[in-house]
Amino acid sequence: MNITWIIVIALIGLIAAIGAIAVLVRQRAPRVPLDPWRVAQLRERAADAEARRLHTQLGERIAEERSARDEQPQRRRPATAEALWAGGV
């Protein structure tokens, strides 16, 4: 008799889980066609941000190389094992 109740409760739980999944699947947002103008704007923004980031990095690198002649960068940055194995400090 006890096994019958376990089977009945398991079936009710299985049906409830399937029903919940079906409801969640039906409530998905509908597909909306992409707006080419907005996609182009997003790509331009991403490209501009990347260009600005690279410009900033290049400026920092140039400034570091210019000051390297004067300030001895070896003393600013401690030597690491990777730098020593690579042949430079």
BASEPA-941884 format. One record per atom (N, C-alpha, C): x, y negated, z negated; residue in three letters. Coordinates in steps of 0.02 Angstrom, whole numbers, padded with zeros to 5 digits, always signed. Layout:
<rs>
XYZALA;...
</rs>
This chain:
<rs>
+00041+00059+00000MET;+00000+00000+00000MET;+00043-00063+00000MET;+00099-00061-00038ASN;+00142-00119-00041ASN;+00175-00134+00026ASN;+00193-00083+00063ILE;+00225-00093+00128ILE;+00176-00126+00177ILE;+00112-00112+00170THR;+00062-00142+00213THR;+00061-00218+00203THR;+00063-00240+00141TRP;+00062-00311+00126TRP;+00126-00345+00152TRP;+00181-00312+00146ILE;+00244-00340+00172ILE;+00240-00349+00247ILE;+00213-00299+00282ILE;+00206-00304+00355ILE;+00159-00360+00374ILE;+00103-00366+00338VAL;+00053-00419+00353VAL;+00085-00487+00342VAL;+00120-00497+00287ILE;+00151-00561+00272ILE;+00205-00577+00323ILE;+00244-00526+00344ALA;+00296-00537+00395ALA;+00265-00558+00461ALA;+00210-00526+00480LEU;+00176-00545+00542LEU;+00149-00616+00539LEU;+00120-00635+00483ILE;+00094-00703+00475ILE;+00152-00753+00480ILE;+00207-00739+00449GLY;+00266-00783+00453GLY;+00293-00788+00523GLY;+00295-00732+00559LEU;+00319-00732+00628LEU;+00274-00773+00673LEU;+00209-00766+00665ILE;+00161-00804+00704ILE;+00167-00879+00688ILE;+00177-00896+00625ALA;+00185-00966+00606ALA;+00249-00995+00636ALA;+00303-00957+00636ALA;+00366-00982+00664ALA;+00359-00992+00739ALA;+00328-00945+00774ILE;+00318-00952+00846ILE;+00274-01013+00861ILE;+00222-01022+00822GLY;+00178-01080+00831GLY;+00215-01146+00821GLY;+00257-01149+00769ALA;+00294-01211+00755ALA;+00343-01226+00812ALA;+00376-01175+00838ILE;+00423-01186+00893ILE;+00385-01209+00955ILE;+00327-01179+00969ALA;+00287-01199+01027ALA;+00265-01272+01021ALA;+00245-01293+00962VAL;+00224-01363+00952VAL;+00283-01410+00963VAL;+00341-01392+00937LEU;+00400-01435+00946LEU;+00421-01440+01019LEU;+00416-01385+01055VAL;+00434-01387+01126VAL;+00386-01430+01166VAL;+00322-01427+01150ARG;+00273-01467+01187ARG;+00278-01542+01171ARG;+00308-01560+01115GLN;+00312-01631+01096GLN;+00375-01665+01120GLN;+00412-01635+01165ARG;+00472-01667+01192ARG;+00453-01730+01230ARG;+00500-01776+01233ALA;+00488-01837+01270ALA;+00487-01821+01345ALA;+00443-01854+01382PRO;+00440-01841+01454PRO;+00503-01868+01488PRO;+00521-01837+01543ARG;+00580-01859+01580ARG;+00565-01924+01616ARG;+00610-01971+01609VAL;+00602-02037+01641VAL;+00656-02044+01694VAL;+00638-02067+01753PRO;+00690-02075+01804PRO;+00741-02128+01784PRO;+00803-02116+01801LEU;+00856-02163+01783LEU;+00852-02226+01826LEU;+00866-02282+01794ASP;+00868-02345+01830ASP;+00940-02356+01854ASP;+00951-02356+01919PRO;+01020-02363+01944PRO;+01054-02428+01923PRO;+01016-02482+01917TRP;+01045-02546+01897TRP;+01072-02542+01826TRP;+01033-02511+01781ARG;+01055-02505+01711ARG;+01116-02459+01705ARG;+01116-02406+01744VAL;+01173-02360+01742VAL;+01235-02397+01766VAL;+01228-02437+01819ALA;+01286-02475+01844ALA;+01310-02525+01792ALA;+01263-02558+01757GLN;+01282-02605+01705GLN;+01320-02570+01649GLN;+01296-02511+01629LEU;+01331-02474+01575LEU;+01401-02454+01597LEU;+01408-02432+01660ARG;+01474-02413+01685ARG;+01520-02473+01686ARG;+01494-02531+01707GLU;+01536-02591+01709GLU;+01558-02611+01638GLU;+01512-02607+01591ARG;+01530-02624+01521ARG;+01584-02577+01495ARG;+01575-02513+01509ALA;+01625-02464+01485ALA;+01693-02477+01518ALA;+01693-02492+01583ALA;+01755-02506+01618ALA;+01788-02570+01591ALA;+01747-02621+01577ASP;+01775-02683+01548ASP;+01805-02671+01479ASP;+01770-02632+01438ALA;+01796-02617+01371ALA;+01862-02579+01375ALA;+01865-02531+01421GLU;+01927-02492+01430GLU;+01984-02537+01454GLU;+01969-02582+01501ALA;+02020-02628+01527ALA;+02045-02674+01471ALA;+01999-02699+01430ARG;+02020-02742+01374ARG;+02064-02704+01325ARG;+02045-02642+01311ARG;+02084-02601+01264ARG;+02154-02590+01291ARG;+02159-02572+01355LEU;+02225-02561+01386LEU;+02265-02626+01388LEU;+02232-02682+01401HIS;+02267-02746+01403HIS;+02296-02763+01334HIS;+02257-02750+01282THR;+02280-02762+01214THR;+02339-02717+01197THR;+02335-02654+01215GLN;+02390-02607+01202GLN;+02453-02628+01238GLN;+02445-02649+01301LEU;+02503-02670+01340LEU;+02534-02733+01309LEU;+02492-02780+01288GLY;+02518-02840+01255GLY;+02557-02824+01192GLY;+02530-02778+01152GLU;+02565-02758+01091GLU;+02632-02724+01107GLU;+02631-02682+01159ARG;+02693-02647+01177ARG;+02746-02696+01202ARG;+02724-02744+01243ILE;+02772-02794+01268ILE;+02800-02835+01211ILE;+02756-02856+01165ALA;+02780-02895+01107ALA;+02828-02854+01065ALA;+02815-02790+01058GLU;+02859-02747+01019GLU;+02927-02740+01053GLU;+02926-02732+01120GLU;+02989-02726+01156GLU;+03029-02791+01155GLU;+02995-02847+01157ARG;+03030-02911+01154ARG;+03063-02921+01086ARG;+03028-02902+01033SER;+03056-02910+00966SER;+03107-02855+00951SER;+03109-02802+00990ALA;+03155-02748+00977ALA;+03227-02771+00983ALA;+03239-02818+01028ARG;+03307-02842+01037ARG;+03331-02882+00976ARG;+03283-02912+00942ASP;+03300-02957+00887ASP;+03296-02922+00818ASP;+03244-02883+00808GLU;+03229-02860+00741GLU;+03249-02788+00726GLU;+03282-02755+00770GLN;+03303-02686+00760GLN;+03244-02641+00739GLN;+03207-02617+00788PRO;+03147-02577+00771PRO;+03163-02512+00735PRO;+03226-02489+00739GLN;+03243-02428+00704GLN;+03234-02436+00629GLN;+03242-02496+00605ARG;+03236-02506+00533ARG;+03163-02518+00513ARG;+03121-02538+00561ARG;+03050-02549+00545ARG;+03014-02482+00539ARG;+03030-02436+00583ARG;+02996-02371+00583ARG;+03044-02318+00558ARG;+03025-02279+00509PRO;+03069-02226+00486PRO;+03075-02171+00540PRO;+03132-02140+00543ALA;+03143-02087+00591ALA;+03102-02025+00572ALA;+03069-01997+00621THR;+03031-01935+00610THR;+03067-01878+00643THR;+03049-01818+00624ALA;+03080-01759+00653ALA;+03066-01755+00728ALA;+03005-01774+00749GLU;+02988-01772+00820GLU;+03031-01821+00860GLU;+03041-01881+00832ALA;+03081-01931+00867ALA;+03154-01908+00872ALA;+03179-01877+00819LEU;+03248-01854+00820LEU;+03257-01797+00870LEU;+03210-01751+00874TRP;+03214-01697+00921TRP;+03205-01722+00992TRP;+03169-01776+01001ALA;+03158-01804+01068ALA;+03220-01842+01092ALA;+03266-01856+01047GLY;+03327-01889+01067GLY;+03327-01964+01056GLY;+03277-01989+01023GLY;+03275-02061+01011GLY;+03243-02076+00944GLY;+03253-02135+00922VAL;+03225-02155+00857VAL;+03170-02205+00869VAL;
</rs>
